[in-house]
């Protein structure tokens, strides 16, 4: 069957990737083809029509048409220009004015359910309806579909999950509908809503279902009963989420540290969007002229503030802010609002709300590029009304001094725009370790804690200490503690180039790199070498594999950054979430368990041969100590075959990645044929726990602190010690300062991470002895849960570690 593809056009690759990751978390199966066209050809901020054209062609391979979402105005121009470069795409191409993040999520869910291009776009365009209805006004819903209910089977279900019908449950419902020959209609009985046909996530979200609400489900069609049965089980299970009224984190209690580091500072809150101001009391005639003048004064104040921000912003942001300043001073709209005050006595805030809102609706109705202006008008309305009512404007707070930011949750765009010089730490009430907030906070190096129930809605003080490693929050900490934290923050946080425990045991701290730019940054950060050199960057955005010469040139740039030091090169890891058009196929029912990593060599042996030849030649030109390893190994036979191939190409050091439980279980036999292994904790965790690492609802399972995962790591460590061969860890777990000593105690002889994480991991290792590491590892492996593993390890590691801060835990 033909499938709709999606293209994401953004000025920022980081923002686009975070939005796509968030969207793909929503679909449990049948994820659509989503192709990024973000940034310029040289990796900068901006858009490139050629990249957009290539992305459209790739996304159109499904035959169902392509929906293109764009973030800023010039992205629209690039997308329109791209259409002139490409031949006709089967199913057509639509450039949509849907909101970038919310629209992308809705489009991904609709496309995964097999809907047509027209319906996918309709879902994307309606993605803001539930939010605007909840935060602004509560308009009457569309006419009821009650007339469709004759003869329909129905069932009443009670929402038991904490967050009710939010985006992920809505996506699961849409997915269930798509797999049955049936139509679904639903009604929120508790809130007396009308019965509506469920066509996508927006119609579900618009019901506003909360924990405890009763939802009446009606189904018609050949598989109506089967659909209702599946949905009943889905609702009863809480959609796989917590059934508690308090937010339950992967640790089982309290907030979750998702981006390491410690900071303390005054609290600043992200303001919620404003709701409609009151229409009464009416202004008396003698006071109407002064009330009308307030509108122009407020608009001028907002414009000055926007222009002031623009003068301090980068080029792209400056253009947006300057355009926003022009919108808030639109004399036509302001004159209409003033006349509403003078003639009818409406309060100034309500007049602005109505006039700007009506114009936004008119523009939205026209669609296309004109429709995009609606979002700008909505923002202008919020800002002017905030100025008129003396309330904070929604979004990130304006600040000139450092602060700790509290929010219910942050949109990817807001998170990406955080200023690291001002935002000391980030705390949100919602989200998990795989949320967009966590991902971007780690990328920015901002300490972050998520799942902090009540931190934003009911702050307990004016100053907050945040430990992004442990998840600890201390409200209004003692001044002595603040002094120690400030001293630690102001002290140079540089890695001195040698990882070691307090008693002098050397633990090389290496870097994960994916390009020559990454390698240069890692060298500047004093990484002791490279534990994971991802080579996929040579193969991306290409219709055919790079030549040997092209690969040699690319690899040399990375090797040159580490003369005389170890660089472990991972061969091509294509497949699953890293598809390549000339290697992988989109026909796999379960790509994560399909042809990926080393398995692609079976179908394309020439790719591996060329890559090994290129690595060997690059090593001849440079002085780095080069080793090579294969990803996604499951058997000893595969390992032996790869090592023999590597040595045939002149590479002396050859190893494998341990990412499957199978490889971990036969580690003792693997060491008979390999020189070393490296543990990829991300995949090892998802395969051990049978929990897709992109599924946010499974975050509690997809946790490297799970004792089952730690036991497999320890098993590999024991085998390595007996064989006298090294074992590294290059997954995300190695960057966790609290988990790193546990990995060392479990047998890891080196740790590899992002260059940004080196100082914090080194500091933690220097504060504990190797015996403490061994004790913490044994306690964590013996624990019954991830929460117990964390607690047991922390008790053993912090008991005698003088460099760790004393903390008072708060729930």
N, C-alpha and C positions, 0 to 999 in steps of 0.2 A: 504494500500500500504506500502511496505517496505521502511524504511527510514535509511539514513546513520547517524551513530552516530559519535561523535568527542571526542577524549581524548586529554587533554592538559597536557603535562608532563613538569614541570618546577622545577628548584631548589628553587624558591621563591613563596610561596603561595600568597603573596601580589601582586607580578607581574602577576601571572597567573590569579588571580581574576580580576585585573584591565583590563587585555587583554580580558577576557571573557565578562566582563560587556560592554566593548567597542564594541565587536563583536555583542553581542545581541542587542545593540542599533540599529544595521543596519537592523534588520529584523522586519518588521511590523506585520508579522503573520507567523504561522507554524515554529516557532523556533525549530531547531533540538535539540536532546539530546546532551548536552555538559557536560562532566564529568571531573573534575579536579583531577590530580594526582600530587600534588605539595608538596614539602617539605618532610622531613623524618617523620617516624612514631612518633617521639617524638616532632614534631613541629619545628625542626630546618631547616636550609638551606641544600638542597640536594635532592636526589631522592631515591625512594624506589620501587624496582621491584614488591613487593607484592601489594603496593597501585596501581601501574600501571596495574597489572593483574586484580585486582578487578574493576578498572575503565573501562577497555576494555570490561569485561563481562557485566557491567551495560550499557555501551554505545551501545553494540551489541544487546540490546533488541528490537531495531527497525527492525532488520532483513535485513537491507540493507548494512551491513558491517560497519567497523570502520576505520576512518582515525586518525592516531596518530601524533600529532605535538610535537616537542621537542625543548627546548631552547638551551642547551649546550651539549658538547660532551658526558659527562657521562650520560646525560639523555637518549641518544641513547642506551647506554649499558644497562641501566635499562629497557628500552622498549623491547630490544631484549631478555633480560633474562625473562621478564614477559611473552613473548609468549610461553616459555617452561612450564609455570605453568598452562595454561588454556586449556580447550578443544577447539575444532574447533568452530569458531564463524560464524554464518550464514552470508553469503555475503563476508566473508574474512576480514582480517586486513591488513592495509598498514601503514608502518612507512615511513613518507614522509620527504624529505629534504627541504620542503617549508620553507620560512622565518617565524619565529615564530609568530610575531604580524600580519603582512600583510597577511600571509598565513592563519592564523586563521580566520581573518575577511572574506576573500574570501571563505573559506571553509564553514563557517556558512551560508553565503548568498546562496551559491550553494546548500547546503544540504536543506535549507529551501524551495528552489524551487523544491525539489523532484528529483534532479539529481542523477545519479548513482555514486558509489564509484569512478570509474575511472574518471568521469567528475569532481567530487568534488576535487579530488587530482590534476587534471590538472589545475583547477582554482587556487588552493592554490599555485602550483608551478609557475604559471604565475603572481602572485600577485605583484611582483616588477617591472613588465615590464613597467607599466605606469610611475612609479616614475623614474626609470633609464632612460627611454626615455626622460623625461622632464628635469631631472637634469644633465644628462651626454651628451649622443649623441642623435641624432634623426634618427635612422636607418629607412630605407624604410620599410613600413609595409608589411605584407604577401600579397600574390597575391590577387587581388580584387575578390570579390564574385559577380561581376556584371553579370556573366552568369546565376546567380540564379534568376534574377529579372524579367524574362519574366512573364507577367500576374500578378505580385504582386501589391497589393494595396499599396498606399503610401500617406504620408502626410508630409508637412514641418512644423516644430515647432521652435519657437524662445525661447532660454533659457533666462528666466527673473530673476531667483534667483541669488543672489549675487555671490555665489561660483560655479555656473555652475554644471558640472557633476563630483562631488566628490563622496566619498564612499557611503553616505546615499542615494542620488538620484539614484546611480547605483544599490544599493540594492533594492530600490522600483521598479525600472524597471525590474530587474530580477524576483522579486516576481510577478509582473503583468504578465510576460511571462509564469511563471509556472502555473498560474491559467487559461490560455487559450490554446485551441488547435490550436496553430499557431506558426510559426517561425518568428523571427524578424531579419532584417538587417538594418544597419544604416550607415549614412555618415555625416560627418561634412562638410557641403557645404561651410561654411565660410572659412575653412582652407584647402579646396580642398583635403580632405582625400579620400581614396578609400572606397567603400562600403564593410562592413564586416559583417559576421554573428555574432549576439550577443549570446554568449554562457554563459556569466557570467560577473561578475563585471570588470574583467581585460580588456575584449574587449571594455567595455564602457569607462573605465578610459583612455584607450589608445587613444581615439579620442580627448582627451584634450579639451572638450567642456567648454567654458567660457561664462559668462553673455554676451548676445547679439548675440552669435553664432546661426546660423540656422542649425538645424539637420534634415535631411531627413530620415524618417522612412518608411521601406518597410515591409509588412507582408504577409505571405502566410499561408493558412490553413483554416479549417472550421470556425474558430473564428477570422480571420484576421481583419475584420472590427471592431469587439468588442475590440480587443486588441489595435488597433490604436486609437479608441475613448477614451479608458481609459488612454492611454499614453498621448494623447493630453491634456486631462483635468489635468493630473498629472503635465505636463510641464507648462501649463498655470497657475496653482496654485503656481508655484515656488517650487514644492515638499514640500509645507508647510513651506518653509523658507522665510527669509526676501527678499523682492524685491528691497531693497535699495542698492545703491552702497557702502554706509558706513555700517559697521557691526552694527547690531541692537541687543542690549542685552535684556535680560528679563526685565530689568528696563526701556527699551524703549529708552535709550540714554546712550552713554558713556560706559566705562568699567564696569565689574561686579566683585565685591569682592566675592571670592568663598572659601577662607580660612582665618579666622580672624587673626588679629594681625597687628601691624604697625612697619615698619622698614624703614631705610634710609641708602643708601650706594652708592658706585661707581658702575656704570653700566658695566656689562659684557654681551657680545652678544654670543648666540649660533651660531656657524658658519654653513653656508649652505654647502651641499656637493659640491665638486668641479666639474666643467664641464671639458671636454677634453681640454688639453692645445693645443696651436697652433703647427702645424707641420712645420712651416716655421718661419723665414728664415733658410735655411740649414746652418750648421756650416762649416766654411772654413777648408780645410785639416790641416793647421798648428795648429788649435785650437781644433781639435777633441779629442786628447788624454786627454787634460785638462777637456774638457766637459764630457768625459766618466768617468773620475775619480770622478766627482761631484756626480755620482750616488752612488758609494760606500760610499762616505762621508755622503750623505744624509741618506742612509739606516742605517749607523752606528749611526747617530744622533737620528733617530727615535727609533732604538732599545734601545739606552741608556735611552731615555725618558720613554719608556715602562717598562724597567726593574726598573727604579727609582720609577715609580708609583707602580709596582708590590711589591717592598719592603715595601711599606706603606699600601698595600691593604689587606683585609681579604683573607682567604684561597682560596675561590672559585674564586674571582676576580684576585688574584695573579696568579693562574694557567692559566687563560685566557690571562692575559697580558704577561706572560712569553712565552706562545705559540705564541702570536702575534709577539713578538720580534724575535723568530726563523724564522717566515715567512718572515719578512721584510729583513732578512739577508740571504735568500735562494740564495746561490752562483750560482746555475744553472740559475735562472731567471735573476739575476743581470748581469751575464756574457753575456747572450743573449742581454740584453738591452744595455750593453756597446758596444758589437759588432755592434749593429744597429747604434750607434753613430759614431764609428770609420769607418765603411764601407760606410754608406750611408749619414752621416752628419746630422742625425736627432737630434733635440734638446733633451737634456737628459730627460726632463719632458715628452715629447711626447713618447720617446722610452720606458720609464717605463710604461706609461699609456697603450701602445699597448701590450707590452710583458705580463705584469701582467693581463691585461684584457683578452688576448687570452687564457692564462692558466686557468683563472677563467671560461671562456666559456667551455673549454674542460672538466674541472672537473664537471661543472654543467651538462653537457651532459651525464656523466656517472651515475648520480643519486646516491641514497643511501648515505652512510656515506661519500664516496669520494666526492659526490656532495656538501656536506655541507662545504667543504673547500673553495668553491667558494666565499662565503661571507667573509671569512678571507682574501682571496687574494684581494678582492675589498677594504677592509679596509686598507690593506697594501699599495695598489696602491694610495689611497687617501692621506695617511700620507706621503709617500715618495714624491709624486708630490707637496704636500703642502710645504714640506721642501725645495724642489728644487726651487719653485716659490716664496718663502717668504710669503706664505699665511697661515692663521690659519687652522689647521686641523679641519675637521668637528666634530660636537658633542659638548659635554660639555667642556667649557674652563678649562684649567689648572689654578689653582689659589692657592695662599697661604694666601691671605688676604680676609676678608669678602666682599661680593659683592651682588648686585641685578641682577638677571639673566633675560635677555630679549630673547624671542624666537618667531618665527612664531607660532610654537607649539612644544610640546615635545612628543617623543615616551614614552610609559610606562616604558621601560627599563631605559631611560635617567632620567626620573623623579624619579624613585625608587632609582637611584644611587646618587641623590643629597646629599651632605654633609650638614647637618643642621648647623654645626659649621661655615661653610663658606657661604652657600647660605642664605642670610638674607631674601629674598623675591623673588617671581617668577611672571613675567608678560608675558603673551602671547597675540598675536594678534588674535588667533583663539580659539575655544573651548567655552564651556558653563558650567553651574553649575554642570552638570552631566558628564562632560568629564573626561577622565582618568587623565588628569593633575590635575583637581580639586580634584578628589577622593584621589589621592596619596598625593597631597600637604596637604590636611587636615589630612591624616593619619600621615604624617611626622611633622605636626605642623608648616609648613612654610607658612607665609602670602602669599596669591596668588590673582592675578587679571587676569581675562581672557577677551577676546573681546576688547583688547586695540588697536584699529586700528591705525597703523602707529608707534607704540612704538618700534617695532623691525626694520622695514624698514626705518623709518625716525626718529631716536631718537632726542629729542630736547635739550639734555644736556648731561652732564657726570655724574651727580648724580641724583638719583631718590628717592623720598619718596613714599612709597606704603602703602596704608591702605586696607588690605584684608577684612575688614568688610564693608566699604562703597564703595570700588572701586575707591577711590580718588587716583590720581597720581599727584605729584608735582615735576616738573623738576627743578633741581638746586635750592632747597629750601633755604630760608634765613638762615644764620648761627645760629640765635637764635632758629629757629624751629628745626634745626639739633641737637642742644644741648639738647633740650627738648626731642626729640625722642630717642637720645642716652641714656639720663638719664633714660627714661622709660624702654628702652630695658635692660639696665644694672641692673636696680632695680630687686630684687628678685620677681619673678612672681609666688607666691604661694598663694593658697587659705587658709585662716585662719580657715576654718571650720564652718563659719556661713555666710549664704547669707542673705543680708538685703538691704533695700533701704536707701537713705540718711537720711530719717526721722525715721529710726529704725524699719520699718515693716519687720518682719522675713519672708524670702522666702527660704525655705530649698533647697539647691542645691545638688542634688543626682547624682548618676552615672548610666550609662547604662553598664552592664557587660554581658559577654557571656561565662565566664569560671572562674575558681578559680584564674588563673593568672591575668585576668582583675580585679577581686575583690581585689586582693592584691595591684595592682597598684592604684586602686581607693581609697583604705584605706590610702595608703601612701600620696595620693594627698588631703587627708582630706575631702573627700566627706562625706556629712552628712548622707548618707545611700545609698541604691540602689533603684532607681525608676523603673528600668526595668532589671530584671534578665532573660535573654534569655536562655531557657533550651534546645534549639535544639542541642547544642553541645553533649549532651548525646546520641542523636539518630542518628547522622550523621555517614556515612560510615559503616552502619550495615545492615545485611540482616534481622534482627528481632529486636524488641524493647528491650531496656535494662530491666533487672529485677528490681524489687522494691529495692532490696539490692544495686544494682549497682547505681541506682539513688540516694538513700539515701547518699551513700558515696560521690558522686559528689556534691550534694546540700550542704552537711555539710561544705565542704571546702569553699564555697562561704559565707554561713551564719556565719562561724567562723571568717571571716574577719571584721564583723560588730557587735560585741557584744553589745546588748542593743539598737541597732539602727534599723531603719526601712529597711526592704528588701522586695520589691514587686516582687513576682515570677510570670512570665507569663507562663501559660501552653503552651503546644506544639503548635507552629505556623507553621504547615506543609502545603504544597501546594503552588501553584503559582510559585514564584521564589525560593522556598525552598522545592523541592520535596523529598520525602522519599520513597524508593522502597517498603516498607512494609505498607505504608499508602496511598499514592496518586497514581493516574493513569495518564498515559501520553495521554489518549484518550480524554481529555477535549478539546473542541474547544477554550475555553477562560478561561484558568486556573485562571487568576486574578479575575474573577467573578465566580469562581467555588467552589469546595469543598476545603476549606482552613481554617486554624485557628480552631475555635470552631466547625465548621461544620464537621470536620473529626470525631468528637465524635459520630456523628450519625451512621457512618459506623463501627467505632471501639471504642465503649464505654469502652472497657476494658483498652485501652491505657490511657484514662483520669482517670479512677478509680485508676489504678496503680500509675499514677503520683501524684494524690492528696494524696494517701496513703503515698507515698515516701516523699512528701513535709511535711506532718504532722509529720512523724517520724523524719525527719531531724530537724524540729523545736523543737521537744522534747529534742533532744540532745544538742542544742545550745541555746544561750540566745538572739539571734536576734529577733526583733519585726517583725514577718513574716506575710505578706499578700499575697493573690493570686489573679490573674486576668486572664480573658479569652480574647483571641484575636478574632477579626473579628465578633463582635456582631452586629446584625441588628435589633433585636426586644426585647421588654420587656420580652416576654415569655422565650427567650433564656437566658437572664440575670437572671431571677428568677430561672430557672432550674439549672444554673451553681452555683449560690449562695447556693441553697439548697443542692446540691451535695457536695460542699466544706465544708459546716457546718456538713454534715453527716459524713465527714471524720475527723472532729475535728478541722477545720480551722475557726477561729472566724471572721477574716477580709477577705471579698471577694468583688471583684469589677470586672469591665470590661474595655476593651479598647474601646475607641470611635474612630473608623477608617472609619466608613461609615456615609454618610450624614443622613441616616435613624436614626442611634443611636443619632446623634447630635440633630436631630429635636424632638426626644422624650426624651431628657435628663431629663426633669422634672419628667417624669414617671419612668425613670430608677432609679432615686434617691429614689423612693419608695421601691425598692427591693435590692439595692446595698449599700455597705458601702463607696465606693469611685469610681471614674473613672480616667482613664489616657488617654490622647489624643495622638494618634499616627499621627503626622502631615504628615508623608510621604504618608501613604495610604489615609488619609482623603483628602489630596490635590489631589491625582490622581483620586480618585473616585468623588470628587466634580467637578473637571474640566474635567472629562472624558479624561484624558491625562496620558498615560502609563508613569510611572516614569522612565522607562528604555529607553524611546524614546528621544534621544537628540534633535530631531527636534521640540519636544513639550515642551522644557525647559521653554519658556516664559509662558506657561499655568501651567506647573508643578512647581509652585512657591508659597510657603506658604504665601507670601505677597499679594496674590490675595484677594481682598476684600470679595469675597464670602466665602473663607475659613476662614478668620478672623471673619466674621459675625457668622459663625457656632460655632467657638471657643468661641466667646463672649456669644452666646446663652447658651452654656454649662456652662460657668462661672456664668451667671445669675442664672441658675437653681441650681447650686451648692451652691451659696450664700443663696438662699431662703431655701434650704434644710439643710444648716449648715453642709455640707459635703465637703471633700477635692476633688480637681481636679488637677491632675498633667499633665504635658506635657513631653513626653519622645521621641518625634520625633526629626529629625535633626534641626527643627526650634528652639528648646530650646538652642542649642549651638550657635546661631547667636546673638552676643552681642547687636546688634541694635534691633533685634526682641524680645529678651527676656523680656525687660521692657514692650513691647506692650502686650505680653502674660500675664504678671502679671497684667497689667491694665485691660485686658479682663477677669480676674477672676482666672487665674492659681494660685494655692496656693503652688505649688512646681514645680521645673524644673529639668529634668534629662537629662544628656548628657554624652559624653565621658569625662574621667578624665582630658584629656588634655585641654578641653574647660573651666573648672571650674574657673581658675583665671581671664580670660578675661570677662566672664559673671559676675562674682562677682564684678569686678572693675566697670563695666558699671552700675550695679544696685546700687552700693554705691554712684554713682555720680548723681543720680536722686531721686526725691521724689516720693512717691506713687501717689500723685496727678498728677505729670508729667506723670507717667505711664498710669493713667486713661485717661488723656487728649490725649496722643499719641495713645492709643487704639481706642478711639472714633473717632479721626481724620482718622486713618487708615481704620477703618471699613466703614466710610462714603465716602472714596475715590472712584473714578471711575475706577482706574486701579492699578496694582501692583506698577507702577512707582510713581503714586501720593501717594499711601499708604506709600511707603518708604520716599518720600520727606516730607510728612506731619508729619510722626512720628519723623523723624530726626530733623525737625524744633522744635518740642516740646521738644525733649529730650536733644538737644545740646544747646538750647538757654541760659540756666543758669547753665550748667554743667561745672564747672571750671577744671575738670580733663581731659576734652576732648581737643585734640589739635586743634588749629586754622589751617584751611587748605585753600589753594587756589585751587579751582576745575579746572581741565583741561579736555578738551574733548578728 
